[in-house]
Amino acid sequence: MAKTIRLLLGGLSTAIGVFLFYLPGSFLFLVAGLILLSFDIPMARIWLKKCQNSMSTGARKLDRYLLARKYR
């Protein structure tokens, strides 16, 4: 029962995140869905890791940009 609910919510959150990908905050739906799916689906763990790496890379690039802009 819990596995079914987890898969249903994970799939729904992932679908919402993909559908609303270009809107602010929709990435959180995608990550939340992948977290829920990663308990039962190994491929979701791989995609979750890719999302985490891209978020980390994006945050570092933004930090460098803002820091360089501050000192101009």
N, CA, C and O atoms as a printed pandas DataFrame, in Angstrom:
     atom_number atom_name residue_name chain_id  residue_number  x_coord  y_coord  z_coord
0              1         N          MET        A               1    0.818   -1.195    0.000
1              2        CA          MET        A               1    0.000    0.000    0.000
2              3         C          MET        A               1    0.866    1.265    0.000
3              4         O          MET        A               1    0.638    2.181   -0.789
4              5         N          ALA        A               2    1.866    1.304    0.898
5              6        CA          ALA        A               2    2.737    2.480    0.979
6              7         C          ALA        A               2    3.577    2.618   -0.296
7              8         O          ALA        A               2    3.820    3.726   -0.773
8              9         N          LYS        A               3    4.006    1.501   -0.826
9             10        CA          LYS        A               3    4.809    1.533   -2.053
10            11         C          LYS        A               3    3.976    2.085   -3.210
11            12         O          LYS        A               3    4.479    2.870   -4.013
12            13         N          THR        A               4    2.731    1.689   -3.301
13            14        CA          THR        A               4    1.849    2.160   -4.368
14            15         C          THR        A               4    1.633    3.667   -4.259
15            16         O          THR        A               4    1.686    4.377   -5.263
16            17         N          ILE        A               5    1.392    4.152   -3.051
17            18        CA          ILE        A               5    1.186    5.588   -2.835
18            19         C          ILE        A               5    2.461    6.354   -3.158
19            20         O          ILE        A               5    2.419    7.412   -3.785
20            21         N          ARG        A               6    3.603    5.806   -2.722
21            22        CA          ARG        A               6    4.887    6.454   -2.991
22            23         C          ARG        A               6    5.161    6.535   -4.491
23            24         O          ARG        A               6    5.617    7.567   -4.983
24            25         N          LEU        A               7    4.887    5.460   -5.213
25            26        CA          LEU        A               7    5.090    5.456   -6.666
26            27         C          LEU        A               7    4.121    6.405   -7.366
27            28         O          LEU        A               7    4.499    7.100   -8.309
28            29         N          LEU        A               8    2.888    6.433   -6.909
29            30        CA          LEU        A               8    1.891    7.320   -7.510
30            31         C          LEU        A               8    2.269    8.792   -7.289
31            32         O          LEU        A               8    2.254    9.584   -8.231
32            33         N          LEU        A               9    2.601    9.150   -6.064
33            34        CA          LEU        A               9    2.998   10.531   -5.772
34            35         C          LEU        A               9    4.307   10.897   -6.469
35            36         O          LEU        A               9    4.457   12.014   -6.963
36            37         N          GLY        A              10    5.244    9.969   -6.510
37            38        CA          GLY        A              10    6.514   10.213   -7.189
38            39         C          GLY        A              10    6.329   10.431   -8.678
39            40         O          GLY        A              10    6.918   11.348   -9.252
40            41         N          GLY        A              11    5.517    9.597   -9.305
41            42        CA          GLY        A              11    5.248    9.749  -10.728
42            43         C          GLY        A              11    4.505   11.038  -11.035
43            44         O          GLY        A              11    4.800   11.713  -12.021
44            45         N          LEU        A              12    3.543   11.375  -10.191
45            46        CA          LEU        A              12    2.783   12.606  -10.384
46            47         C          LEU        A              12    3.670   13.840  -10.214
47            48         O          LEU        A              12    3.603   14.769  -11.019
48            49         N          SER        A              13    4.497   13.851   -9.176
49            50        CA          SER        A              13    5.401   14.988   -8.948
50            51         C          SER        A              13    6.413   15.125  -10.078
51            52         O          SER        A              13    6.706   16.237  -10.520
52            53         N          THR        A              14    6.943   14.012  -10.542
53            54        CA          THR        A              14    7.902   14.048  -11.642
54            55         C          THR        A              14    7.236   14.562  -12.917
55            56         O          THR        A              14    7.816   15.372  -13.640
56            57         N          ALA        A              15    6.036   14.099  -13.187
57            58        CA          ALA        A              15    5.312   14.558  -14.378
58            59         C          ALA        A              15    5.023   16.056  -14.300
59            60         O          ALA        A              15    5.167   16.767  -15.295
60            61         N          ILE        A              16    4.618   16.538  -13.133
61            62        CA          ILE        A              16    4.367   17.973  -12.966
62            63         C          ILE        A              16    5.662   18.747  -13.158
63            64         O          ILE        A              16    5.671   19.787  -13.816
64            65         N          GLY        A              17    6.759   18.246  -12.587
65            66        CA          GLY        A              17    8.049   18.910  -12.725
66            67         C          GLY        A              17    8.520   18.985  -14.165
67            68         O          GLY        A              17    9.066   20.007  -14.582
68            69         N          VAL        A              18    8.318   17.922  -14.933
69            70        CA          VAL        A              18    8.712   17.924  -16.342
70            71         C          VAL        A              18    7.786   18.835  -17.146
71            72         O          VAL        A              18    8.248   19.579  -18.011
72            73         N          PHE        A              19    6.490   18.782  -16.870
73            74        CA          PHE        A              19    5.519   19.589  -17.603
74            75         C          PHE        A              19    5.733   21.089  -17.368
75            76         O          PHE        A              19    5.591   21.888  -18.293
76            77         N          LEU        A              20    6.070   21.465  -16.143
77            78        CA          LEU        A              20    6.263   22.876  -15.788
78            79         C          LEU        A              20    7.735   23.247  -15.699
79            80         O          LEU        A              20    8.106   24.123  -14.918
80            81         N          PHE        A              21    8.570   22.596  -16.483
81            82        CA          PHE        A              21   10.024   22.721  -16.340
82            83         C          PHE        A              21   10.534   24.152  -16.433
83            84         O          PHE        A              21   11.495   24.501  -15.748
84            85         N          TYR        A              22    9.929   24.975  -17.247
85            86        CA          TYR        A              22   10.452   26.323  -17.467
86            87         C          TYR        A              22    9.916   27.349  -16.473
87            88         O          TYR        A              22   10.321   28.510  -16.522
88            89         N          LEU        A              23    9.037   26.962  -15.593
89            90        CA          LEU        A              23    8.528   27.886  -14.589
90            91         C          LEU        A              23    9.403   27.826  -13.336
91            92         O          LEU        A              23    9.936   26.766  -13.008
92            93         N          PRO        A              24    9.555   28.942  -12.639
93            94        CA          PRO        A              24   10.361   28.931  -11.414
94            95         C          PRO        A              24    9.754   28.002  -10.358
95            96         O          PRO        A              24    8.541   27.991  -10.149
96            97         N          GLY        A              25   10.594   27.246   -9.717
97            98        CA          GLY        A              25   10.163   26.356   -8.652
98            99         C          GLY        A              25    9.702   24.985   -9.109
99           100         O          GLY        A              25    9.543   24.089   -8.281
100          101         N          SER        A              26    9.485   24.797  -10.392
101          102        CA          SER        A              26    8.999   23.505  -10.863
102          103         C          SER        A              26   10.067   22.426  -10.749
103          104         O          SER        A              26    9.748   21.237  -10.713
104          105         N          PHE        A              27   11.328   22.829  -10.691
105          106        CA          PHE        A              27   12.417   21.866  -10.548
106          107         C          PHE        A              27   12.291   21.117   -9.226
107          108         O          PHE        A              27   12.706   19.963   -9.115
108          109         N          LEU        A              28   11.719   21.777   -8.233
109          110        CA          LEU        A              28   11.525   21.120   -6.938
110          111         C          LEU        A              28   10.530   19.965   -7.042
111          112         O          LEU        A              28   10.683   18.959   -6.349
112          113         N          PHE        A              29    9.509   20.097   -7.902
113          114        CA          PHE        A              29    8.587   18.988   -8.133
114          115         C          PHE        A              29    9.322   17.807   -8.744
115          116         O          PHE        A              29    9.093   16.659   -8.364
116          117         N          LEU        A              30   10.198   18.090   -9.683
117          118        CA          LEU        A              30   10.958   17.038  -10.343
118          119         C          LEU        A              30   11.856   16.316   -9.341
119          120         O          LEU        A              30   11.890   15.086   -9.313
120          121         N          VAL        A              31   12.567   17.057   -8.535
121          122        CA          VAL        A              31   13.471   16.448   -7.549
122          123         C          VAL        A              31   12.667   15.669   -6.506
123          124         O          VAL        A              31   13.054   14.563   -6.129
124          125         N          ALA        A              32   11.562   16.232   -6.043
125          126        CA          ALA        A              32   10.732   15.527   -5.057
126          127         C          ALA        A              32   10.191   14.216   -5.629
127          128         O          ALA        A              32   10.169   13.193   -4.945
128          129         N          GLY        A              33    9.759   14.256   -6.880
129          130        CA          GLY        A              33    9.266   13.035   -7.515
130          131         C          GLY        A              33   10.355   11.990   -7.668
131          132         O          GLY        A              33   10.125   10.802   -7.442
132          133         N          LEU        A              34   11.545   12.437   -8.054
133          134        CA          LEU        A              34   12.659   11.485   -8.200
134          135         C          LEU        A              34   13.081   10.904   -6.857
135          136         O          LEU        A              34   13.476    9.740   -6.779
136          137         N          ILE        A              35   13.000   11.710   -5.797
137          138        CA          ILE        A              35   13.325   11.188   -4.459
138          139         C          ILE        A              35   12.351   10.081   -4.087
139          140         O          ILE        A              35   12.762    9.024   -3.609
140          141         N          LEU        A              36   11.065   10.319   -4.304
141          142        CA          LEU        A              36   10.071    9.300   -3.976
142          143         C          LEU        A              36   10.239    8.051   -4.842
143          144         O          LEU        A              36   10.107    6.932   -4.346
144          145         N          LEU        A              37   10.525    8.232   -6.113
145          146        CA          LEU        A              37   10.688    7.086   -7.002
146          147         C          LEU        A              37   11.986    6.322   -6.753
147          148         O          LEU        A              37   12.065    5.125   -7.029
148          149         N          SER        A              38   13.003    7.011   -6.232
149          150        CA          SER        A              38   14.305    6.371   -6.059
150          151         C          SER        A              38   14.291    5.271   -4.999
151          152         O          SER        A              38   15.209    4.451   -4.954
152          153         N          PHE        A              39   13.272    5.240   -4.151
153          154        CA          PHE        A              39   13.180    4.159   -3.170
154          155         C          PHE        A              39   12.929    2.815   -3.839
155          156         O          PHE        A              39   13.377    1.778   -3.349
156          157         N          ASP        A              40   12.220    2.833   -4.948
157          158        CA          ASP        A              40   11.802    1.585   -5.581
158          159         C          ASP        A              40   12.356    1.365   -6.983
159          160         O          ASP        A              40   12.369    0.231   -7.462
160          161         N          ILE        A              41   12.811    2.417   -7.648
161          162        CA          ILE        A              41   13.265    2.309   -9.031
162          163         C          ILE        A              41   14.726    2.755   -9.115
163          164         O          ILE        A              41   15.018    3.934   -8.918
164          165         N          PRO        A              42   15.643    1.837   -9.403
165          166        CA          PRO        A              42   17.070    2.196   -9.448
166          167         C          PRO        A              42   17.403    3.267  -10.486
167          168         O          PRO        A              42   18.301    4.077  -10.256
168          169         N          MET        A              43   16.711    3.291  -11.610
169          170        CA          MET        A              43   16.984    4.289  -12.644
170          171         C          MET        A              43   16.673    5.704  -12.137
171          172         O          MET        A              43   17.313    6.670  -12.553
172          173         N          ALA        A              44   15.706    5.817  -11.253
173          174        CA          ALA        A              44   15.367    7.127  -10.683
174          175         C          ALA        A              44   16.520    7.659   -9.831
175          176         O          ALA        A              44   16.736    8.869   -9.762
176          177         N          ARG        A              45   17.261    6.757   -9.181
177          178        CA          ARG        A              45   18.439    7.180   -8.407
178          179         C          ARG        A              45   19.497    7.801   -9.312
179          180         O          ARG        A              45   20.139    8.785   -8.945
180          181         N          ILE        A              46   19.670    7.224  -10.484
181          182        CA          ILE        A              46   20.652    7.755  -11.434
182          183         C          ILE        A              46   20.236    9.153  -11.887
183          184         O          ILE        A              46   21.063   10.064  -11.929
184          185         N          TRP        A              47   18.953    9.328  -12.226
185          186        CA          TRP        A              47   18.469   10.633  -12.663
186          187         C          TRP        A              47   18.499   11.647  -11.520
187          188         O          TRP        A              47   18.766   12.828  -11.745
188          189         N          LEU        A              48   18.230   11.197  -10.305
189          190        CA          LEU        A              48   18.296   12.084   -9.143
190          191         C          LEU        A              48   19.717   12.584   -8.944
191          192         O          LEU        A              48   19.930   13.763   -8.660
192          193         N          LYS        A              49   20.679   11.699   -9.091
193          194        CA          LYS        A              49   22.087   12.087   -8.964
194          195         C          LYS        A              49   22.467   13.113  -10.032
195          196         O          LYS        A              49   23.182   14.073   -9.744
196          197         N          LYS        A              50   21.991   12.911  -11.265
197          198        CA          LYS        A              50   22.273   13.870  -12.342
198          199         C          LYS        A              50   21.653   15.228  -12.029
199          200         O          LYS        A              50   22.282   16.263  -12.249
200          201         N          CYS        A              51   20.438   15.229  -11.521
201          202        CA          CYS        A              51   19.779   16.493  -11.158
202          203         C          CYS        A              51   20.535   17.195  -10.033
203          204         O          CYS        A              51   20.718   18.412  -10.071
204          205         N          GLN        A              52   20.971   16.434   -9.038
205          206        CA          GLN        A              52   21.723   17.029   -7.930
206          207         C          GLN        A              52   23.038   17.618   -8.420
207          208         O          GLN        A              52   23.431   18.704   -7.996
208          209         N          ASN        A              53   23.717   16.906   -9.311
209          210        CA          ASN        A              53   24.980   17.420   -9.848
210          211         C          ASN        A              53   24.760   18.687  -10.666
211          212         O          ASN        A              53   25.542   19.632  -10.562
212          213         N          SER        A              54   23.706   18.718  -11.480
213          214        CA          SER        A              54   23.456   19.907  -12.295
214          215         C          SER        A              54   23.044   21.094  -11.427
215          216         O          SER        A              54   23.401   22.232  -11.734
216          217         N          MET        A              55   22.300   20.848  -10.352
217          218        CA          MET        A              55   21.935   21.935   -9.442
218          219         C          MET        A              55   23.177   22.476   -8.753
219          220         O          MET        A              55   23.313   23.689   -8.589
220          221         N          SER        A              56   24.072   21.609   -8.353
221          222        CA          SER        A              56   25.304   22.027   -7.695
222          223         C          SER        A              56   26.189   22.826   -8.642
223          224         O          SER        A              56   26.748   23.852   -8.256
224          225         N          THR        A              57   26.317   22.362   -9.868
225          226        CA          THR        A              57   27.110   23.072  -10.879
226          227         C          THR        A              57   26.507   24.445  -11.167
227          228         O          THR        A              57   27.229   25.437  -11.264
228          229         N          GLY        A              58   25.202   24.498  -11.301
229          230        CA          GLY        A              58   24.521   25.765  -11.558
230          231         C          GLY        A              58   24.703   26.753  -10.417
231          232         O          GLY        A              58   24.895   27.947  -10.650
232          233         N          ALA        A              59   24.644   26.262   -9.192
233          234        CA          ALA        A              59   24.832   27.140   -8.031
234          235         C          ALA        A              59   26.257   27.687   -7.987
235          236         O          ALA        A              59   26.459   28.856   -7.656
236          237         N          ARG        A              60   27.245   26.857   -8.315
237          238        CA          ARG        A              60   28.638   27.337   -8.337
238          239         C          ARG        A              60   28.841   28.392   -9.420
239          240         O          ARG        A              60   29.520   29.393   -9.190
240          241         N          LYS        A              61   28.258   28.176  -10.598
241          242        CA          LYS        A              61   28.378   29.160  -11.684
242          243         C          LYS        A              61   27.715   30.482  -11.295
243          244         O          LYS        A              61   28.256   31.555  -11.561
244          245         N          LEU        A              62   26.557   30.401  -10.674
245          246        CA          LEU        A              62   25.868   31.613  -10.247
246          247         C          LEU        A              62   26.670   32.353   -9.181
247          248         O          LEU        A              62   26.748   33.581   -9.206
248          249         N          ASP        A              63   27.261   31.624   -8.257
249          250        CA          ASP        A              63   28.108   32.247   -7.237
250          251         C          ASP        A              63   29.293   32.973   -7.865
251          252         O          ASP        A              63   29.604   34.104   -7.490
252          253         N          ARG        A              64   29.952   32.320   -8.822
253          254        CA          ARG        A              64   31.092   32.967   -9.490
254          255         C          ARG        A              64   30.653   34.215  -10.236
255          256         O          ARG        A              64   31.336   35.238  -10.196
256          257         N          TYR        A              65   29.515   34.136  -10.918
257          258        CA          TYR        A              65   29.009   35.287  -11.667
258          259         C          TYR        A              65   28.689   36.453  -10.731
259          260         O          TYR        A              65   29.074   37.592  -10.995
260          261         N          LEU        A              66   27.992   36.165   -9.649
261          262        CA          LEU        A              66   27.620   37.226   -8.714
262          263         C          LEU        A              66   28.832   37.812   -8.011
263          264         O          LEU        A              66   28.877   39.016   -7.759
264          265         N          LEU        A              67   29.802   36.988   -7.696
265          266        CA          LEU        A              67   31.017   37.472   -7.057
266          267         C          LEU        A              67   31.801   38.351   -8.000
267          268         O          LEU        A              67   32.302   39.395   -7.582
268          269         N          ALA        A              68   31.927   37.965   -9.269
269          270        CA          ALA        A              68   32.651   38.777  -10.247
270          271         C          ALA        A              68   31.920   40.089  -10.501
271          272         O          ALA        A              68   32.560   41.121  -10.704
272          273         N          ARG        A              69   30.615   40.065  -10.493
273          274        CA          ARG        A              69   29.822   41.267  -10.729
274          275         C          ARG        A              69   29.925   42.242   -9.563
275          276         O          ARG        A              69   29.830   43.455   -9.755
276          277         N          LYS        A              70   30.115   41.728   -8.378
277          278        CA          LYS        A              70   30.186   42.543   -7.166
278          279         C          LYS        A              70   31.425   43.436   -7.183
279          280         O          LYS        A              70   31.384   44.562   -6.687
280          281         N          TYR        A              71   32.507   42.949   -7.740
281          282        CA          TYR        A              71   33.776   43.679   -7.697
282          283         C          TYR        A              71   34.030   44.507   -8.939
283          284         O          TYR        A              71   35.147   44.994   -9.108
284          285         N          ARG        A              72   33.079   44.691   -9.797
285          286        CA          ARG        A              72   33.293   45.521  -10.997
286          287         C          ARG        A              72   33.045   46.959  -10.697
287          288         O          ARG        A              72   33.175   47.806  -11.581
